[in-house]
Amino acid sequence: MKFSLWLPAHLPWSELRAAALDAEGTGWHGLWLEDHFMDNTPEPNDGARGECLTQLTALAAVTERVRIGSMVLGNTYRHPGVVAKQAAALSDIADGRFVLGVGAGWQENEHRAFGIDYGDVPSRIRWFREALGIWTRLRDEESVSFSGERYRLEGASLHPRPHARLPILVGGKGEKVMPRLVARYADEWNFWSTPEQYGPKNAIFTDALEAAGREPRSLHRSTQALVFPGDAERAQAVAEKGRPAIGGSAAQLVDAMGAYREAGVDEFILPATACSSAAEVADAGGWFFAEVARPFVADANVPAGPGDAGVSS
């Protein structure tokens, strides 16, 4: 397994930069940032958020080894052709370490606050399918023309090309359409889960890959859950309210990571989004990496691949 860190997007740049550099020095495989403009709380609210692609571009310039990625870009917020241009530039700045993580979009209040068309669930899924086709075609083809329900391209191209083949991560767990979209378009797949939840969902997506004639191991699979060190009861209470969470002693968390691995997880992402400073991120991340991730880092024997951050974890 590999282990990555989900950084707090609300930190000012000086703190975000410090947290990222500390994480890279610690040995994390990757760094992820969310794409939101405000808190998902009753309005009015002024929850701080940096802009995801801007922050990732800055992180690409100051880091050297870790992968960096969006977890995940809301498709509705930007035209997919523009996102492809941004992603190509980011891939170049990061020397191929950038992962374009994308989703259909879901947070209604920020659509309303920023005047973005929200649509309904079926329309957002249709728009997302069109966007996935645009991203993959622009990545893989020299010139793309397309006319769909929502988007239109005429001879669009990515020049300069991405530094390396740009991996596309799809975030989602819906069982009706998402498995087919992942099987057709995604290099990586992510959703929130506990170890118990991951296995059954993973089996559904694996079936979709096989039905599409695709080798199941060609899909890199990641997940995350809220982590409560030393507090299994709190984790259970949070999980009962519908938010994936794990907790307990270091040994219990090691067991949880083992269960994730057995269920098919390739990468566990530790959310540090509640931390309010680089020092808090370093403390929380350092403890987890040393006490929970280390056994998996030590016993892994996986060669680094293209765009891989090089951590055998």
C-alpha positions as a Markdown table, in Angstrom:
| # | Residue | x | y | z |
|---|---|---|---|---|
| 1 | Met | 0.0 | 0.0 | 0.0 |
| 2 | Lys | 0.9 | 3.6 | -0.5 |
| 3 | Phe | 0.1 | 6.4 | 1.9 |
| 4 | Ser | -0.8 | 10.0 | 1.1 |
| 5 | Leu | -1.8 | 13.1 | 2.9 |
| 6 | Trp | -4.9 | 15.3 | 2.3 |
| 7 | Leu | -3.7 | 18.8 | 3.1 |
| 8 | Pro | -6.0 | 21.6 | 4.5 |
| 9 | Ala | -7.0 | 23.9 | 1.6 |
| 10 | His | -7.8 | 26.7 | 4.0 |
| 11 | Leu | -4.2 | 27.3 | 5.1 |
| 12 | Pro | -2.5 | 30.5 | 3.9 |
| 13 | Trp | 0.3 | 29.8 | 1.4 |
| 14 | Ser | 3.1 | 30.0 | 3.8 |
| 15 | Glu | 1.6 | 27.3 | 6.0 |
| 16 | Leu | 0.5 | 25.1 | 3.1 |
| 17 | Arg | 4.0 | 25.2 | 1.7 |
| 18 | Ala | 5.5 | 24.3 | 5.0 |
| 19 | Ala | 3.1 | 21.4 | 5.5 |
| 20 | Ala | 3.8 | 20.1 | 2.0 |
| 21 | Leu | 7.6 | 20.3 | 2.3 |
| 22 | Asp | 7.4 | 18.6 | 5.7 |
| 23 | Ala | 5.2 | 15.8 | 4.3 |
| 24 | Glu | 7.6 | 15.3 | 1.4 |
| 25 | Gly | 10.5 | 15.0 | 3.8 |
| 26 | Thr | 8.6 | 12.5 | 5.9 |
| 27 | Gly | 8.1 | 10.2 | 3.0 |
| 28 | Trp | 4.4 | 10.5 | 2.0 |
| 29 | His | 3.6 | 9.1 | -1.4 |
| 30 | Gly | 1.3 | 12.0 | -2.4 |
| 31 | Leu | -0.4 | 15.2 | -1.4 |
| 32 | Trp | -4.1 | 16.0 | -2.2 |
| 33 | Leu | -6.2 | 19.1 | -2.0 |
| 34 | Glu | -10.0 | 19.5 | -2.2 |
| 35 | Asp | -11.8 | 21.7 | -4.7 |
| 36 | His | -14.4 | 23.8 | -2.8 |
| 37 | Phe | -15.1 | 27.5 | -2.6 |
| 38 | Met | -16.8 | 27.5 | 0.8 |
| 39 | Asp | -18.0 | 25.4 | 3.7 |
| 40 | Asn | -20.9 | 23.0 | 3.3 |
| 41 | Thr | -22.7 | 24.6 | 6.3 |
| 42 | Pro | -25.9 | 26.7 | 6.7 |
| 43 | Glu | -25.5 | 30.1 | 5.1 |
| 44 | Pro | -24.2 | 32.7 | 5.3 |
| 45 | Asn | -20.7 | 31.3 | 5.8 |
| 46 | Asp | -17.3 | 32.5 | 4.9 |
| 47 | Gly | -15.3 | 29.3 | 5.4 |
| 48 | Ala | -11.8 | 29.9 | 4.0 |
| 49 | Arg | -10.8 | 27.9 | 0.9 |
| 50 | Gly | -7.9 | 28.4 | -1.5 |
| 51 | Glu | -8.5 | 27.7 | -5.2 |
| 52 | Cys | -7.4 | 24.1 | -5.8 |
| 53 | Leu | -5.6 | 24.4 | -9.2 |
| 54 | Thr | -3.7 | 27.5 | -8.1 |
| 55 | Gln | -2.6 | 25.9 | -4.9 |
| 56 | Leu | -1.5 | 22.7 | -6.7 |
| 57 | Thr | 0.5 | 24.7 | -9.2 |
| 58 | Ala | 2.4 | 26.4 | -6.4 |
| 59 | Leu | 2.9 | 23.0 | -4.7 |
| 60 | Ala | 4.2 | 21.5 | -8.0 |
| 61 | Ala | 6.8 | 24.2 | -8.2 |
| 62 | Val | 8.2 | 23.8 | -4.6 |
| 63 | Thr | 8.1 | 20.0 | -4.3 |
| 64 | Glu | 10.3 | 17.5 | -6.1 |
| 65 | Arg | 9.2 | 13.9 | -5.3 |
| 66 | Val | 5.6 | 13.6 | -4.1 |
| 67 | Arg | 2.6 | 13.2 | -6.4 |
| 68 | Ile | 0.1 | 16.0 | -6.2 |
| 69 | Gly | -3.6 | 15.8 | -7.1 |
| 70 | Ser | -7.1 | 17.3 | -6.9 |
| 71 | Met | -9.5 | 15.4 | -4.7 |
| 72 | Val | -11.6 | 16.1 | -6.6 |
| 73 | Leu | -12.3 | 18.9 | -9.1 |
| 74 | Gly | -16.0 | 19.6 | -9.4 |
| 75 | Asn | -16.8 | 19.4 | -13.2 |
| 76 | Thr | -19.5 | 22.0 | -13.0 |
| 77 | Tyr | -17.1 | 24.8 | -11.9 |
| 78 | Arg | -14.9 | 25.0 | -15.0 |
| 79 | His | -15.1 | 24.2 | -18.7 |
| 80 | Pro | -13.4 | 20.8 | -19.2 |
| 81 | Gly | -11.4 | 22.2 | -22.1 |
| 82 | Val | -9.9 | 24.9 | -19.9 |
| 83 | Val | -9.3 | 22.3 | -17.2 |
| 84 | Ala | -7.4 | 20.2 | -19.7 |
| 85 | Lys | -5.1 | 23.2 | -20.5 |
| 86 | Gln | -4.6 | 23.9 | -16.8 |
| 87 | Ala | -3.8 | 20.2 | -16.2 |
| 88 | Ala | -1.3 | 20.0 | -19.0 |
| 89 | Ala | 0.6 | 23.0 | -17.7 |
| 90 | Leu | 0.5 | 21.6 | -14.1 |
| 91 | Ser | 1.7 | 18.2 | -15.4 |
| 92 | Asp | 4.7 | 20.0 | -17.0 |
| 93 | Ile | 5.5 | 22.1 | -13.9 |
| 94 | Ala | 5.3 | 18.9 | -11.7 |
| 95 | Asp | 7.4 | 16.8 | -14.1 |
| 96 | Gly | 4.6 | 14.3 | -14.5 |
| 97 | Arg | 3.7 | 14.1 | -10.8 |
| 98 | Phe | 0.2 | 15.6 | -11.2 |
| 99 | Val | -3.0 | 13.5 | -11.0 |
| 100 | Leu | -6.2 | 15.1 | -12.4 |
| 101 | Gly | -8.8 | 14.0 | -9.9 |
| 102 | Val | -12.4 | 14.8 | -11.1 |
| 103 | Gly | -16.0 | 14.4 | -10.0 |
| 104 | Ala | -19.5 | 15.4 | -11.1 |
| 105 | Gly | -19.9 | 18.1 | -8.5 |
| 106 | Trp | -22.3 | 18.0 | -5.6 |
| 107 | Gln | -22.2 | 20.9 | -3.1 |
| 108 | Glu | -25.3 | 23.0 | -3.8 |
| 109 | Asn | -24.5 | 26.1 | -1.7 |
| 110 | Glu | -21.4 | 27.0 | -3.5 |
| 111 | His | -23.1 | 26.7 | -6.9 |
| 112 | Arg | -25.7 | 29.1 | -5.7 |
| 113 | Ala | -23.2 | 31.5 | -4.1 |
| 114 | Phe | -21.0 | 31.7 | -7.2 |
| 115 | Gly | -23.7 | 31.6 | -9.8 |
| 116 | Ile | -22.9 | 28.2 | -11.2 |
| 117 | Asp | -25.5 | 26.1 | -12.9 |
| 118 | Tyr | -26.3 | 23.2 | -10.5 |
| 119 | Gly | -28.7 | 21.2 | -12.6 |
| 120 | Asp | -29.9 | 17.9 | -11.1 |
| 121 | Val | -28.1 | 14.6 | -10.5 |
| 122 | Pro | -28.9 | 13.0 | -13.9 |
| 123 | Ser | -27.8 | 16.2 | -15.8 |
| 124 | Arg | -24.6 | 16.5 | -13.7 |
| 125 | Ile | -23.7 | 12.9 | -14.5 |
| 126 | Arg | -24.4 | 13.5 | -18.3 |
| 127 | Trp | -22.2 | 16.6 | -18.2 |
| 128 | Phe | -19.5 | 14.7 | -16.3 |
| 129 | Arg | -19.6 | 11.9 | -19.0 |
| 130 | Glu | -19.0 | 14.5 | -21.7 |
| 131 | Ala | -16.2 | 16.1 | -19.7 |
| 132 | Leu | -14.5 | 12.8 | -19.2 |
| 133 | Gly | -14.5 | 12.2 | -22.9 |
| 134 | Ile | -13.1 | 15.6 | -23.5 |
| 135 | Trp | -10.3 | 15.2 | -21.0 |
| 136 | Thr | -9.2 | 11.8 | -22.3 |
| 137 | Arg | -9.4 | 12.8 | -25.9 |
| 138 | Leu | -7.5 | 16.0 | -25.5 |
| 139 | Arg | -4.9 | 14.1 | -23.5 |
| 140 | Asp | -4.6 | 11.3 | -26.1 |
| 141 | Glu | -5.4 | 12.9 | -29.4 |
| 142 | Glu | -3.7 | 15.7 | -31.4 |
| 143 | Ser | -7.0 | 17.6 | -32.2 |
| 144 | Val | -10.5 | 17.3 | -30.8 |
| 145 | Ser | -13.8 | 18.4 | -32.2 |
| 146 | Phe | -16.9 | 17.6 | -30.1 |
| 147 | Ser | -20.6 | 18.7 | -29.9 |
| 148 | Gly | -22.6 | 17.5 | -27.0 |
| 149 | Glu | -25.4 | 18.5 | -24.7 |
| 150 | Arg | -23.4 | 21.0 | -22.7 |
| 151 | Tyr | -19.9 | 21.3 | -24.3 |
| 152 | Arg | -18.6 | 22.1 | -27.7 |
| 153 | Leu | -15.0 | 22.0 | -29.1 |
| 154 | Glu | -13.7 | 22.8 | -32.6 |
| 155 | Gly | -10.2 | 21.6 | -33.3 |
| 156 | Ala | -9.0 | 22.0 | -29.7 |
| 157 | Ser | -5.6 | 20.7 | -28.8 |
| 158 | Leu | -3.2 | 20.5 | -25.9 |
| 159 | His | 0.1 | 22.2 | -26.9 |
| 160 | Pro | 2.4 | 21.9 | -25.2 |
| 161 | Arg | 1.5 | 18.4 | -24.3 |
| 162 | Pro | 1.5 | 17.1 | -20.7 |
| 163 | His | 5.0 | 16.3 | -19.4 |
| 164 | Ala | 3.9 | 12.6 | -19.0 |
| 165 | Arg | 0.7 | 10.6 | -19.6 |
| 166 | Leu | -1.7 | 12.5 | -17.4 |
| 167 | Pro | -3.5 | 10.1 | -15.0 |
| 168 | Ile | -7.2 | 10.8 | -14.5 |
| 169 | Leu | -8.8 | 9.9 | -11.1 |
| 170 | Val | -12.5 | 9.6 | -10.9 |
| 171 | Gly | -14.1 | 10.1 | -7.5 |
| 172 | Gly | -17.5 | 8.5 | -6.9 |
| 173 | Lys | -19.3 | 5.4 | -5.5 |
| 174 | Gly | -22.7 | 5.4 | -7.2 |
| 175 | Glu | -23.4 | 1.9 | -8.5 |
| 176 | Lys | -25.7 | 2.7 | -11.5 |
| 177 | Val | -23.4 | 4.7 | -13.8 |
| 178 | Met | -20.1 | 5.4 | -12.1 |
| 179 | Pro | -18.6 | 1.9 | -12.5 |
| 180 | Arg | -19.0 | 2.1 | -16.3 |
| 181 | Leu | -17.5 | 5.6 | -16.3 |
| 182 | Val | -14.5 | 4.5 | -14.2 |
| 183 | Ala | -14.0 | 1.4 | -16.4 |
| 184 | Arg | -14.0 | 3.5 | -19.6 |
| 185 | Tyr | -12.1 | 6.6 | -18.6 |
| 186 | Ala | -10.3 | 6.4 | -15.2 |
| 187 | Asp | -6.7 | 5.5 | -14.5 |
| 188 | Glu | -7.5 | 5.8 | -10.7 |
| 189 | Trp | -10.6 | 5.6 | -8.6 |
| 190 | Asn | -11.4 | 7.0 | -5.2 |
| 191 | Phe | -14.2 | 7.1 | -2.6 |
| 192 | Trp | -14.6 | 7.5 | 1.1 |
| 193 | Ser | -14.9 | 4.2 | 3.0 |
| 194 | Thr | -14.3 | 2.0 | 6.0 |
| 195 | Pro | -12.5 | -1.3 | 5.4 |
| 196 | Glu | -15.9 | -3.1 | 5.7 |
| 197 | Gln | -17.5 | -0.8 | 3.1 |
| 198 | Tyr | -14.6 | -1.0 | 0.6 |
| 199 | Gly | -14.6 | -4.7 | -0.4 |
| 200 | Pro | -18.2 | -5.0 | -1.6 |
| 201 | Lys | -18.0 | -1.7 | -3.6 |
| 202 | Asn | -14.7 | -2.6 | -5.0 |
| 203 | Ala | -16.1 | -5.9 | -6.3 |
| 204 | Ile | -18.8 | -4.0 | -8.3 |
| 205 | Phe | -16.2 | -1.7 | -9.9 |
| 206 | Thr | -14.0 | -4.7 | -10.7 |
| 207 | Asp | -16.9 | -6.4 | -12.4 |
| 208 | Ala | -17.4 | -3.3 | -14.6 |
| 209 | Leu | -13.7 | -3.3 | -15.6 |
| 210 | Glu | -13.9 | -7.0 | -16.6 |
| 211 | Ala | -17.2 | -6.4 | -18.5 |
| 212 | Ala | -15.4 | -3.6 | -20.4 |
| 213 | Gly | -12.5 | -6.0 | -21.3 |
| 214 | Arg | -10.1 | -4.2 | -19.1 |
| 215 | Glu | -7.4 | -5.7 | -16.8 |
| 216 | Pro | -8.6 | -5.0 | -13.2 |
| 217 | Arg | -5.1 | -4.2 | -12.0 |
| 218 | Ser | -4.9 | -1.4 | -14.5 |
| 219 | Leu | -7.0 | 0.7 | -12.1 |
| 220 | His | -5.2 | 2.3 | -9.2 |
| 221 | Arg | -7.6 | 2.4 | -6.2 |
| 222 | Ser | -7.5 | 4.8 | -3.2 |
| 223 | Thr | -9.7 | 5.6 | -0.3 |
| 224 | Gln | -9.8 | 7.7 | 2.9 |
| 225 | Ala | -11.7 | 7.9 | 6.2 |
| 226 | Leu | -11.6 | 10.2 | 9.1 |
| 227 | Val | -9.0 | 8.9 | 11.6 |
| 228 | Phe | -9.3 | 9.2 | 15.4 |
| 229 | Pro | -6.1 | 8.0 | 17.1 |
| 230 | Gly | -6.8 | 6.5 | 20.4 |
| 231 | Asp | -10.5 | 7.0 | 20.2 |
| 232 | Ala | -12.4 | 4.1 | 18.6 |
| 233 | Glu | -15.6 | 5.1 | 20.3 |
| 234 | Arg | -15.6 | 8.5 | 18.7 |
| 235 | Ala | -14.8 | 7.0 | 15.3 |
| 236 | Gln | -17.7 | 4.6 | 15.7 |
| 237 | Ala | -20.1 | 7.4 | 16.6 |
| 238 | Val | -19.0 | 9.4 | 13.6 |
| 239 | Ala | -19.4 | 6.3 | 11.3 |
| 240 | Glu | -22.9 | 5.7 | 12.6 |
| 241 | Lys | -23.8 | 9.2 | 11.4 |
| 242 | Gly | -22.8 | 8.2 | 7.9 |
| 243 | Arg | -19.2 | 9.6 | 7.7 |
| 244 | Pro | -16.5 | 6.9 | 7.1 |
| 245 | Ala | -14.2 | 6.9 | 10.2 |
| 246 | Ile | -11.7 | 4.6 | 11.9 |
| 247 | Gly | -10.0 | 4.9 | 15.3 |
| 248 | Gly | -8.2 | 3.3 | 18.1 |
| 249 | Ser | -4.7 | 2.5 | 19.1 |
| 250 | Ala | -1.8 | 2.4 | 16.7 |
| 251 | Ala | -2.1 | -1.4 | 16.6 |
| 252 | Gln | -5.8 | -1.2 | 15.8 |
| 253 | Leu | -5.2 | 1.3 | 13.0 |
| 254 | Val | -2.5 | -1.0 | 11.6 |
| 255 | Asp | -5.1 | -3.7 | 11.5 |
| 256 | Ala | -7.5 | -1.4 | 9.7 |
| 257 | Met | -4.8 | -0.6 | 7.1 |
| 258 | Gly | -4.3 | -4.4 | 6.7 |
| 259 | Ala | -8.0 | -4.8 | 6.2 |
| 260 | Tyr | -8.1 | -2.1 | 3.5 |
| 261 | Arg | -5.2 | -3.8 | 1.7 |
| 262 | Glu | -6.9 | -7.1 | 1.8 |
| 263 | Ala | -10.1 | -5.4 | 0.4 |
| 264 | Gly | -8.1 | -4.1 | -2.6 |
| 265 | Val | -6.9 | -0.6 | -1.6 |
| 266 | Asp | -3.7 | 0.5 | -3.3 |
| 267 | Glu | -3.4 | 3.9 | -1.5 |
| 268 | Phe | -4.8 | 5.2 | 1.8 |
| 269 | Ile | -5.1 | 9.0 | 2.1 |
| 270 | Leu | -5.0 | 10.5 | 5.5 |
| 271 | Pro | -7.3 | 13.6 | 5.8 |
| 272 | Ala | -5.5 | 16.4 | 7.7 |
| 273 | Thr | -8.1 | 18.9 | 6.6 |
| 274 | Ala | -9.2 | 19.8 | 10.2 |
| 275 | Cys | -5.7 | 21.0 | 11.1 |
| 276 | Ser | -5.2 | 24.7 | 11.4 |
| 277 | Ser | -1.5 | 25.0 | 10.9 |
| 278 | Ala | 1.5 | 23.4 | 9.3 |
| 279 | Ala | 2.7 | 22.3 | 12.8 |
| 280 | Glu | -0.6 | 20.5 | 13.4 |
| 281 | Val | -0.4 | 18.7 | 10.0 |
| 282 | Ala | 3.2 | 17.7 | 10.8 |
| 283 | Asp | 2.2 | 16.3 | 14.2 |
| 284 | Ala | -0.8 | 14.4 | 13.0 |
| 285 | Gly | 0.8 | 13.2 | 9.8 |
| 286 | Gly | 4.1 | 12.3 | 11.5 |
| 287 | Trp | 2.5 | 10.2 | 14.1 |
| 288 | Phe | 0.4 | 8.3 | 11.6 |
| 289 | Phe | 3.3 | 7.7 | 9.2 |
| 290 | Ala | 5.6 | 6.5 | 11.9 |
| 291 | Glu | 3.1 | 4.4 | 13.9 |
| 292 | Val | 0.6 | 3.1 | 11.3 |
| 293 | Ala | 2.0 | 3.4 | 7.8 |
| 294 | Arg | 5.6 | 2.4 | 8.5 |
| 295 | Pro | 5.0 | -1.4 | 8.7 |
| 296 | Phe | 3.5 | -1.3 | 5.2 |
| 297 | Val | 6.3 | 0.9 | 3.8 |
| 298 | Ala | 8.9 | -1.5 | 5.3 |
| 299 | Asp | 7.4 | -4.7 | 3.9 |
| 300 | Ala | 6.4 | -3.4 | 0.5 |
| 301 | Asn | 8.5 | -4.3 | -2.6 |
| 302 | Val | 6.8 | -2.4 | -5.4 |
| 303 | Pro | 8.9 | -0.7 | -8.1 |
| 304 | Ala | 8.2 | 2.9 | -8.8 |
| 305 | Gly | 6.4 | 3.5 | -12.1 |
| 306 | Pro | 6.0 | 6.5 | -14.4 |
| 307 | Gly | 4.9 | 9.5 | -12.4 |
| 308 | Asp | 5.3 | 7.5 | -9.2 |
| 309 | Ala | 6.5 | 9.5 | -6.2 |
| 310 | Gly | 9.0 | 6.7 | -5.5 |
| 311 | Val | 7.8 | 5.6 | -2.0 |
| 312 | Ser | 7.5 | 1.9 | -1.8 |
| 313 | Ser | 4.5 | 1.8 | 0.5 |
